[in-house]
């Protein structure tokens, strides 16, 4: 059972790392939207391509535009924080329960 324990711990740590990295990508996207960045820049294109699908989904279900301010990145960050505080500890406790 220790193999499954180690596997679940590794999955939990990987999920935690990916969530933190994605949160920073969303923050970078929000910062880029405040300045007039070159849309042909590969970094700007990467940020838009990676973050636009979930942001579009949030905008479709929750119209959270107030004037020219888009709150969908903040909602996405809150979802990421929820997953960090729910999913990752759940995986870790499940792994510890198997050990």
C-alpha positions as CSV (number, residue, x, y, z in Angstrom):
1,X,0.0,0.0,0.0
2,X,3.0,2.3,0.5
3,X,3.3,2.6,-3.3
4,X,-0.3,3.9,-3.7
5,X,0.4,6.2,-0.7
6,X,3.5,7.6,-2.4
7,X,1.7,7.9,-5.7
8,X,-1.2,9.9,-4.2
9,X,1.2,12.2,-2.4
10,X,3.1,12.8,-5.6
11,X,-0.2,13.5,-7.4
12,X,-1.2,15.9,-4.7
13,X,2.1,17.8,-4.9
14,X,1.9,17.9,-8.7
15,X,-1.6,19.3,-8.6
16,X,-0.6,21.8,-6.0
17,X,2.3,23.0,-8.2
18,X,0.2,23.2,-11.3
19,X,-2.5,25.2,-9.5
20,X,0.0,27.7,-8.2
21,X,1.7,28.0,-11.6
22,X,-1.7,28.5,-13.3
23,X,-2.7,31.1,-10.7
24,X,0.5,33.1,-11.6
25,X,-0.4,32.7,-15.3
26,X,-3.8,34.2,-14.7
27,X,-2.3,37.0,-12.7
28,X,0.1,37.6,-15.5
29,X,-2.8,37.7,-18.0
30,X,-4.6,40.3,-15.8
31,X,-1.5,42.5,-15.6
32,X,-0.9,42.2,-19.3
33,X,-4.5,43.3,-19.9
34,X,-3.8,46.6,-18.0
35,X,-1.0,47.7,-20.4
36,X,-1.0,47.9,-24.1
37,X,1.0,44.7,-24.8
38,X,1.9,43.6,-28.3
39,X,-0.6,40.9,-29.2
40,X,1.9,39.3,-31.5
41,X,4.4,38.7,-28.7
42,X,4.7,35.0,-28.0
43,X,4.4,35.4,-24.3
44,X,1.2,37.5,-24.6
45,X,-0.2,35.0,-27.0
46,X,0.6,32.1,-24.6
47,X,-1.0,33.9,-21.7
48,X,-4.2,34.5,-23.7
49,X,-4.4,31.0,-25.2
50,X,-3.9,29.3,-21.9
51,X,-6.3,31.5,-19.9
52,X,-9.0,32.4,-22.3
53,X,-11.0,29.1,-22.3
54,X,-11.8,29.1,-18.6
55,X,-12.2,32.9,-18.5
56,X,-14.7,32.7,-21.4
57,X,-16.6,30.0,-19.6
58,X,-16.8,32.2,-16.5
59,X,-17.9,35.2,-18.5
60,X,-20.6,33.1,-20.2
61,X,-22.2,31.9,-16.9
62,X,-21.5,35.0,-14.7
63,X,-21.5,38.3,-16.5
64,X,-19.2,40.0,-14.1
65,X,-18.2,43.0,-16.2
66,X,-18.7,46.3,-14.4
67,X,-17.9,49.0,-16.9
68,X,-14.5,48.3,-18.3
69,X,-13.4,46.1,-15.4
70,X,-13.4,42.3,-16.0
71,X,-13.7,40.3,-12.8
72,X,-13.5,36.9,-14.4
73,X,-9.7,36.5,-13.6
74,X,-10.5,37.2,-9.9
75,X,-13.2,34.5,-9.9
76,X,-10.9,32.1,-11.6
77,X,-8.2,32.8,-9.0
78,X,-10.9,32.1,-6.3
79,X,-11.7,28.8,-7.9
80,X,-8.0,27.9,-8.0
81,X,-7.6,28.8,-4.3
82,X,-10.7,26.7,-3.5
83,X,-9.1,23.7,-5.3
84,X,-5.8,24.3,-3.5
85,X,-7.6,24.3,-0.1
86,X,-9.9,21.4,-0.8
87,X,-8.5,19.0,-3.5
88,X,-4.9,19.0,-2.4
89,X,-5.4,18.4,1.3
90,X,-8.0,15.8,0.5
91,X,-5.5,13.9,-1.7
92,X,-2.9,14.2,1.0
93,X,-5.2,12.9,3.7
94,X,-6.3,10.1,1.5
95,X,-2.7,9.2,0.9
96,X,-1.9,9.3,4.6
97,X,-4.9,7.1,5.3
98,X,-3.6,4.4,3.0
99,X,-0.1,4.5,4.6
